[in-house]
Amino acid sequence: MALSRIIKSNQTLVKSIKLIPPNSSLQHSCKSPLFFPSNQRRPICAKHRNDNFLSSDQINISNAFISILIKQPFSPNNPELNNLVPLLTHKIVESVLNNLKNWRLAQQFFTWVSSLPGYKHNIYTYNAMASILSRARQNAQLKALALDVVDSNCSMNPGALGFFIRCLGSVGLVDEANNLFDQVKRIGLCVPNSYSYNCLLEALSKSNLINLVEIRLKEMRNLGLEFDKYTLTPVLQVYCIAGQFDQALSVFNEMLERGWVDEHVLSILVVAFSKWGEVDKAIELIDLMEERGMRLNEKTFYVLIHGFVRESRMDKALCLFDKIRKLGFCRSVSLFDVMIGGLCKNNEREKALSLYSEMKELGIDPDFGILTKLIYSFSEEEEEMDRLLQQCWEDVGSQPKNLLFNSVLEGLVRNGSIDTACNLIQSVMGNNRNGGSVLVKYFLNEKEVVTLNTNSFTSVINGLLGAGKVDMALCLFREMVQFGCNPTLSHCNNLIDALCKLNRLEESYELLRQMKEMGLEPTHFTHNCIFGCLCRLEDVEGAVELVRKMRFYGHEPWIKYSTLLVKNLCKHEKAVEACKFLTDMAQEGFLPDIITYSAAINGLIKIKSVDKGLELFQEICARGYCPDVISYNILIKALCKAKRVAEAEGLLNDMMLKGLVPSEVTYNYLIDGWCKNGEIDRAMLCLSKMFGKEREANVITYATLVDGLCNFGRPDDALKLWDEMGRKGCIPNRIAYHTLVNGLCKCGRSSAALVHFNEMKEKEMRPDSYIYIALISAFLSDTNLPCVLDMLKEMVDVGNLPDPLDKNFPIIRGAICKLLEDARTSFSIKHLIAEGKIPDVSLLEGVEGRHEPSI
């Protein structure tokens, strides 16, 4: 469906819009013969009956009740109230409730009346109470009232039901509204009409309950109830809120064809266009509807402008702003603020300045926020800032001049003009009066002199630190103190942080000392900046000494720095010092975490002290630490490497007893350990355990076992495991193929090795030189010289022939000699020698015997 159906005179708004899906209840409703304009007009809300429906006597009685209720605390035993009880009627109760301004008092009166013998509320008194509670946002009491109206079997007409539903919906009690609607229908307290349904649809749409809206529409159609503009308006709204573009347009088209589109309906769709990011369509629709004599209200214009600015569509925002001007709507300072802010963000400075001038012409005083936005935008060039200040200088009173100066500095820093900002503040301090920034004239004149404050320095110092100009920042900080401005904790912390990151430890300590002299207490952040610096410098004594001071202040050292120090020490083989540092930390009351201890354990292992690492592990467990899987893996790997695999498996069992789930890495370490220990069956058993714990073996697991099986002369088992790996979806990589081919060659299974070698190449995995050597060696053992020749030729073609000094070259030399001796291969090998592709072995006498052949 084209959106030209919305406005038939236009064909460009949307080229292709889909209809509502065929199974949508809305489409069935729209096509139904029951779907036609109704003469019934739904009021905006159900109105309370006023005193005109009371007689003069009833009005007097109502006023008497109100007078008694508001003059004294409510008491059900009040004799004056009890004297009026015989005169109570529903109309009087309704009138009293409508005229009480306090919801608590109204509820007390409502409850008291309910308890009177012979009296029962009707739907009008219930609705009066519901209106009071909804306006007061008393949801709990309103929910209880909805239950009470059903429990009391209060009959009602469709209009009264609709009013109660709207009270519930206005405070978001949509489930209660839906349930009340169903209950009164089921019990027979009311037969809802179109108005009742419309009120329910309105409540459902506000909560974006699309499915319920369509269900209720289907009910209306089945009951033969008429649809009108008040039926479809909430339907349009719910589709717009949900962002269902096609459905919303289809509903709008139906409303337009029947003449039901008014300013409210138009506003719903236009705002939705804006939210969907369809800014151009929103503007086009506004223009087209204006041609038909419709226009948006002031509030909708403001909402759209905010939306367009948010989408950075300042061209369209300016278009709407111009419409507001032509329509004579009030342009508030907040609207100018949004527009100028958006233009500044888009770097449309001239337009922003033009709006600023227009604002002044209208007599609207710009607030400081608008000036700040302009300053930030115009601060890229000094000349531009100069031009702006010429226009806005007189718009600020004498008091905010300091604020204006600070904003200029902040703007310059934000736009990267840090040197200009420095120059300006130096000039105002009197250190650079004869030169520098052209902006100085505004802040150094005889009439008004800007008084610098701490905030004036803050943005410049932070800007210098952000630009890495730490020395300049320090210099300005000292000048600030000499100028008489009190530094803040933030200044000191930022400077100490910058110095520590540059490992300028002594200067950091000096600033910390000055900070204390100025009465500023170091914070958790201050101490940890210095602690981090000490850890990076591997200053163990300094770090421990600082930790003692931190304990005095109640500051805890950051674990990340402790871990860093331990890792750095271990990296330089100072694991013993790392352990001493951890002991000192613990003595000071700061217990390292398991990550830090794991780093220390790993460090001990790297200096060939597995037992020391194991001892530290057992020690921290005894202290109540709960090692994680990584901690266990560090030790299991070390024990397996040291051929202490049984101990490693004991750790595996220990970690499972503690509820930890071993990772694939854990099992891979153990499998590798058992294979290298010569216990391949234990390795296979470990694989079974791995599957039992629902851990998937990876390519490393299978490659390790294939290598182990081949090393122990079990190539058939290796091939079976290889096939199992494929069935389980584990794709072998280049290393796995190398392992299998090499293993099969060692087992004398050259034919099978060649099959997998070719398979590897088909998968575009390039074999290494040692794989060719392994195959050549295997074919030589089988006296399969044609295959040896093929391998040798392929090695030459791919450039994998080893150098004569390579330890594996004797195998190549032996192969060449064998090939020269055999009549089937001698001609080809001589040809390769003649072409210089392989060396002439007769010239390599001196090389022979230098290396033992190995695979």
Residue pairs with C-beta under 8 A, 6 or more apart in sequence:
1 16
1 17
1 18
1 19
1 249
1 250
1 253
2 11
2 14
2 15
2 16
2 17
3 13
3 14
3 17
3 249
3 281
4 10
4 11
4 13
5 253
5 256
6 13
6 249
6 252
6 253
6 256
6 285
6 288
7 13
7 256
7 285
7 288
7 289
7 292
9 288
9 291
10 284
10 288
12 284
13 281
13 284
13 285
13 288
14 249
14 281
17 245
17 246
17 249
17 250
18 246
19 27
19 246
19 250
20 26
20 27
20 30
20 246
20 247
20 250
21 27
24 214
24 247
25 214
25 215
25 217
25 218
25 221
26 214
26 217
26 235
26 247
26 250
26 251
27 250
28 218
28 221
29 35
29 217
29 218
29 220
29 221
29 227
30 250
30 251
30 254
32 221
34 221
34 224
34 225
34 226
34 227
35 221
35 227
35 254
36 226
36 227
36 258
37 228
37 258
37 259
37 260
38 194
38 226
38 227
38 228
40 194
40 195
40 226
40 228
42 194
42 195
42 198
42 228
42 230
45 163
45 166
46 127
46 159
46 160
46 162
46 163
46 166
48 94
48 98
48 127
48 128
48 131
49 91
49 94
49 124
50 98
51 59
51 62
51 95
53 91
54 62
54 91
54 92
54 95
58 89
58 91
58 92
58 95
59 95
61 84
61 87
61 88
61 92
62 92
62 95
62 96
62 99
64 84
65 81
65 84
65 92
65 96
65 109
66 96
66 99
66 100
68 78
68 80
68 81
68 84
69 96
69 100
69 105
69 109
70 100
70 105
72 78
74 105
74 108
74 109
74 112
75 81
76 112
76 115
81 112
85 116
88 113
88 116
88 119
90 121
90 122
90 124
90 125
91 124
93 110
93 113
93 121
93 125
93 128
94 124
94 125
94 128
96 109
97 106
97 109
97 110
97 125
97 128
97 129
97 132
98 128
100 106
100 109
100 132
103 132
103 133
103 135
103 136
103 138
106 129
106 132
107 129
107 132
107 133
107 141
110 121
110 125
110 129
113 119
113 121
113 125
114 120
114 121
120 152
120 154
121 152
121 154
122 154
123 149
123 154
123 155
123 156
123 157
123 160
123 161
123 164
124 160
126 145
126 148
126 149
126 154
126 164
127 160
127 163
127 164
127 167
129 145
130 142
130 145
130 146
130 163
130 164
130 167
130 168
131 163
131 167
133 141
133 142
133 145
133 167
134 142
134 167
134 168
134 170
134 171
137 171
139 171
139 172
139 173
142 167
142 168
142 171
142 173
142 176
143 173
143 176
146 164
146 168
146 173
146 176
146 177
146 179
146 180
149 156
149 164
149 180
150 180
150 183
150 184
150 187
150 189
153 187
153 189
154 189
155 189
155 190
156 164
156 184
156 189
156 190
157 190
158 190
158 191
158 192
158 193
158 195
158 196
159 195
159 196
160 190
161 181
161 184
161 190
161 192
161 196
161 199
162 192
162 195
162 196
162 198
162 199
162 200
163 199
164 180
165 177
165 180
165 181
165 196
165 199
165 200
165 203
166 199
166 202
166 203
168 174
168 176
168 177
168 180
168 203
169 177
169 199
169 200
169 202
169 203
169 204
169 206
170 203
172 206
172 207
174 203
174 204
174 206
174 207
174 209
177 200
177 203
177 204
178 200
178 203
178 204
178 212
181 192
181 196
181 200
183 189
184 190
184 192
185 191
185 192
190 196
192 200
193 225
194 220
194 225
194 226
194 227
194 228
194 231
195 230
197 216
197 219
197 220
197 225
197 231
198 228
198 230
198 231
198 234
200 216
201 213
201 216
201 217
201 231
201 234
201 235
202 230
202 233
202 234
204 212
204 213
204 216
204 234
204 238
205 213
205 234
205 235
205 237
205 238
205 241
206 234
206 237
208 238
208 241
208 242
209 238
210 238
210 239
210 242
210 244
213 234
213 235
213 238
217 227
217 231
217 235
220 227
220 231
228 260
229 255
229 258
229 260
229 262
229 265
232 251
232 254
232 255
232 260
233 255
233 264
233 265
233 268
235 251
236 248
236 251
236 252
236 255
236 265
236 268
236 269
237 268
239 247
239 248
239 251
240 248
240 268
240 269
240 271
240 272
240 275
241 272
243 272
243 275
243 276
245 276
248 269
248 272
249 269
252 261
252 265
252 269
255 261
255 265
261 289
261 294
262 294
263 294
263 295
263 296
263 297
266 285
266 289
266 294
266 296
267 296
267 297
267 300
269 285
270 282
270 285
270 286
270 296
270 300
270 304
271 300
271 303
271 304
271 307
273 279
273 281
273 282
273 285
274 282
274 303
274 304
274 307
274 308
274 311
275 307
277 311
279 307
279 308
279 311
279 313
279 316
280 316
282 304
282 316
283 316
283 319
283 320
286 296
286 320
286 323
289 295
295 327
296 304
298 324
298 329
298 330
301 320
301 323
301 324
301 329
302 335
304 320
305 317
305 320
305 321
305 324
305 335
305 338
305 339
306 338
308 314
308 316
308 317
308 320
309 317
309 338
309 339
309 341
309 342
312 342
312 345
312 346
314 342
314 343
314 346
314 348
314 351
317 339
317 342
318 339
318 351
321 331
321 335
321 339
324 331
324 335
325 331
331 362
331 364
332 364
333 359
333 364
333 365
333 366
333 367
333 370
336 355
336 356
336 359
336 364
336 366
336 370
337 367
337 369
337 370
337 373
339 352
339 355
340 352
340 355
340 356
340 370
340 373
340 374
341 370
341 373
343 349
343 351
343 352
343 355
343 377
344 352
344 373
344 374
344 376
344 377
345 377
347 377
349 377
349 378
349 384
352 373
352 374
352 377
353 374
353 388
353 391
356 366
356 370
356 374
356 391
356 392
357 391
359 366
359 370
360 366
360 395
365 395
366 392
366 395
368 396
368 400
368 403
368 404
368 407
371 392
371 395
371 396
371 404
371 407
372 407
372 411
374 388
374 392
375 385
375 388
375 404
375 407
375 408
375 410
375 411
376 407
376 410
376 411
376 414
376 415
377 411
378 384
378 385
378 387
378 388
378 411
379 385
379 408
379 411
379 412
379 414
379 415
379 417
380 415
380 417
382 417
382 420
382 437
382 438
382 439
383 438
385 408
385 411
385 412
385 439
386 438
386 439
389 408
389 439
389 442
393 442
396 403
396 404
398 448
401 443
401 448
401 450
402 450
402 451
402 452
402 453
402 456
405 428
405 443
405 450
405 452
405 456
406 453
406 455
406 456
406 459
408 424
408 439
409 421
409 424
409 425
409 456
409 459
409 460
410 459
412 418
412 420
412 421
412 424
413 421
413 459
413 460
413 462
413 463
418 460
418 463
418 464
418 467
418 469
420 437
421 459
421 460
421 463
422 460
422 464
422 472
422 476
423 432
423 436
423 437
424 436
424 437
424 439
424 440
424 443
425 452
425 456
425 457
425 460
425 476
426 432
426 436
427 433
427 435
427 436
427 437
427 440
427 444
428 440
428 443
428 444
428 450
428 452
428 456
429 452
429 479
429 483
431 479
433 440
433 444
443 449
443 450
444 450
452 483
452 485
453 485
454 480
454 485
454 486
454 487
454 488
456 485
457 476
457 477
457 480
457 485
457 491
458 488
458 490
458 491
460 476
461 473
461 476
461 477
461 480
461 491
461 494
461 495
462 494
464 470
464 472
464 473
464 476
465 473
465 494
465 495
465 498
470 495
470 498
470 499
470 502
470 504
473 495
473 498
474 495
474 507
477 487
477 491
477 495
480 487
480 491
481 487
481 518
486 518
487 518
487 520
488 520
489 515
489 520
489 521
489 523
492 511
492 512
492 515
492 520
492 526
493 523
493 525
493 526
493 529
495 511
496 508
496 511
496 512
496 515
496 526
496 529
496 530
497 525
497 529
499 505
499 507
499 508
499 511
499 533
500 508
500 529
500 530
500 532
500 533
501 533
503 533
503 536
503 537
505 530
505 533
505 534
505 537
505 539
505 542
508 529
508 530
508 533
509 530
512 522
512 526
512 530
515 522
515 526
516 522
521 553
522 553
522 555
523 555
524 555
524 556
527 546
527 549
527 550
527 553
527 555
527 557
528 555
528 557
528 558
528 561
530 546
531 543
531 546
531 547
531 550
531 557
531 558
531 561
532 558
532 561
532 564
534 542
534 543
534 546
534 565
535 543
535 561
535 562
535 564
535 565
535 568
536 564
536 565
536 568
538 565
538 568
538 569
538 572
538 574
540 565
540 569
540 577
540 580
540 581
543 565
543 581
544 581
544 584
544 585
544 588
546 557
547 557
547 584
547 585
547 588
547 590
548 588
550 556
550 557
551 588
551 589
551 590
556 590
557 585
557 590
559 592
559 593
559 595
559 596
562 581
562 582
562 585
562 590
562 592
562 596
563 592
563 593
563 595
563 596
563 599
565 578
565 581
566 578
566 581
566 582
566 592
566 596
566 599
566 600
566 603
567 599
567 603
569 575
569 577
569 578
569 581
569 603
570 578
570 599
570 600
570 602
570 603
570 604
570 606
571 603
573 603
573 606
573 607
574 603
575 600
575 603
575 604
575 606
575 607
575 609
575 612
576 604
578 599
578 600
578 603
579 600
579 604
579 616
582 592
582 596
582 597
582 600
585 591
585 592
586 592
594 620
594 625
594 626
594 627
594 628
594 631
595 630
597 616
597 617
597 620
597 625
597 627
597 631
598 627
598 628
598 630
598 631
598 634
600 616
601 613
601 616
601 617
601 631
601 634
601 635
602 613
602 634
604 610
604 612
604 613
604 616
605 613
605 634
605 635
605 638
610 635
610 638
610 639
610 642
610 644
613 634
613 635
613 638
614 635
614 639
617 627
617 631
617 635
620 627
621 627
626 658
627 655
628 660
629 655
629 660
629 661
629 662
629 663
629 666
632 651
632 652
632 654
632 655
632 660
632 662
632 666
633 663
633 665
633 666
633 669
635 648
635 651
636 648
636 651
636 652
636 666
636 669
636 670
637 669
639 645
639 647
639 648
639 651
639 673
640 648
640 669
640 670
640 672
640 673
640 676
641 673
643 673
643 676
643 677
645 670
645 673
645 674
645 677
645 679
645 682
648 669
648 670
648 673
649 670
649 686
652 662
652 666
652 670
655 662
655 666
656 662
661 693
661 695
662 693
662 695
663 695
664 690
664 695
664 696
664 697
664 698
664 700
664 701
667 686
667 687
667 689
667 690
667 695
667 697
667 701
668 698
668 700
668 701
668 704
670 683
670 686
671 683
671 686
671 687
671 701
671 704
671 705
671 708
672 704
674 680
674 682
674 683
674 686
674 708
675 683
675 704
675 705
675 707
675 708
675 711
676 708
678 712
680 705
680 708
680 709
680 711
680 712
680 714
683 704
683 705
683 708
684 705
687 697
687 701
687 705
690 697
690 701
691 697
696 728
696 730
697 725
697 728
697 730
698 730
699 725
699 730
699 731
699 732
699 733
699 735
699 736
702 721
702 722
702 725
702 730
702 732
702 736
703 732
703 735
703 736
703 739
703 740
705 718
705 721
706 718
706 721
706 722
706 736
706 739
706 740
706 743
707 739
707 743
709 715
709 717
709 718
709 721
709 743
710 718
710 739
710 740
710 742
710 743
710 744
710 746
710 747
711 743
711 746
713 747
715 743
715 744
715 747
715 749
715 752
718 740
718 743
718 744
719 744
719 752
722 732
722 740
725 732
725 736
726 732
732 740
733 765
734 760
734 765
734 766
737 756
737 757
737 759
737 760
737 765
737 767
738 767
738 768
738 770
738 771
740 753
740 756
741 753
741 756
741 757
741 760
741 767
741 771
741 774
741 775
742 753
742 770
742 771
742 774
742 855
744 750
744 752
744 753
744 756
744 778
745 753
745 774
745 775
745 777
745 778
745 855
746 774
746 778
746 855
748 778
748 781
748 782
749 778
750 775
750 778
750 779
750 781
750 782
750 784
750 787
753 774
753 775
753 778
754 775
754 787
757 767
757 771
757 775
760 767
761 767
766 798
767 800
768 800
769 795
769 800
769 801
769 802
769 808
770 808
770 855
772 791
772 794
772 795
772 800
773 802
773 808
773 811
773 812
773 855
774 855
775 787
775 791
776 788
776 791
776 792
776 811
776 812
776 815
777 811
777 853
777 855
779 785
779 787
779 788
779 791
780 788
780 811
780 814
780 815
780 818
785 818
785 819
785 822
785 824
785 825
786 824
786 825
788 815
788 818
788 819
788 825
789 819
789 825
789 828
789 829
792 801
792 812
792 815
792 816
792 819
792 829
792 832
792 838
793 828
793 832
795 801
796 832
796 837
796 838
801 812
801 838
802 808
802 809
802 812
803 809
804 839
804 844
804 847
805 847
805 850
805 851
806 851
807 851
807 852
807 853
807 854
808 851
808 853
808 854
808 855
809 847
809 851
810 848
810 851
810 852
810 853
811 853
813 841
813 844
813 847
813 848
814 853
816 829
816 838
816 839
816 841
817 841
819 825
819 826
819 828
819 829
820 826
820 829
820 830
820 841
829 838
832 838
833 839
833 840
